[in-house]
C-alpha cells in the first residue's frame, strides 16, 4: 500500500477484523494516529465518525485523508467498522 490510500478492506468485523484493521492502517500509513473530528449517534447500535489520518514523522505531522466510518455496536462494544472508501483525501 501507499501512504494516502485506504486500507485493504472497507468492512472489518469482530476481534480478528479489528486486529486486521490496525495492521492494515499501519501498513498503509506507517506511524500514524487517528483524530476524531465528529461523532454522530445514529441509533442505539450505530454511530458515524468523521476522522482524519495523520502520519507522524521526525519532520512533522502530515494530514493524509479524512474518512467517514460507521461503527456498529453490541453490548457497548464495537462489532464492525465500515469505512467510506470514497472519502476524499485532504
N, C-alpha and C positions, 0 to 999 in steps of 0.2 A: 504494500500500500504506500501511497504517497501522502505527505502532510497536506491537509486541507480536504482530503477525500473522506467520505463517511466510512464507518466500519463495514465489515463484510455482510452483515445481516441487517434487516430492518426491524425484526421482531426477535426478542430474547425472552425465553420463558424458564421459570424455575431456577433452582440454585445453580445448576450447571450452566444455564443460559446467562445468569448474572456473572459467573466466573468467565465465560466466553466474552461477554461484553467488555469487561475490564481488560482482558487480553487483547481483544480487537482494537480497543481505543489506544492502548499502549503501542501496539504495532503500527497503527495509523498515525499517531500524533507524537510518539516518544514521550518525554517528560511533559506532562500537561496537568491542567486542573479544569474542572467543570464549574462554571459560575452560574448560579440560578438568577435569572433576571425577573421572572414572574411565575407564579403558580396559580392556576385556576382550578377550583374544585368543581368537577363536572357532575359527580354523584357520590354516593357513599363508597363506591368501589372504583372510582376513576378520577384522576387528576391530570391536568395538562401542564407541562412545564416548558417555559421558554428558557433555554440555557445557552451558554456560549463556551466554546472550547478555546482555552488559552494555552498555547505552547510555552513552556518555560525553558529558558536557556541562560547561559552566563552573560549573554549580550542583551538580556531583557525579555519581556514577555511579548508574545505575538498573538493577536486575536485571529484565529483561523476560520471560525464559522459560528453561526448561530443555528441552533437546532430546536425544533419543536418536538416534544416527545409526550406520548400518552402512557401514563402509568396505571396499571390495573392492580387493585389491592384486594386482599382477602385476609380477614382477621388482623388488619393493621399492618400487613407485610406486603411488599411489592411482589407480585407473582409474574408480571410481564411488563416489558417496556417496548413500545413501538415507536421508533423514530421516523420522522418525516424526511425521506431521502431527498425531497425536492427543496428543502430549506436552502435558501441562497447563502453562499459563503459571504463573509463580511470582509 
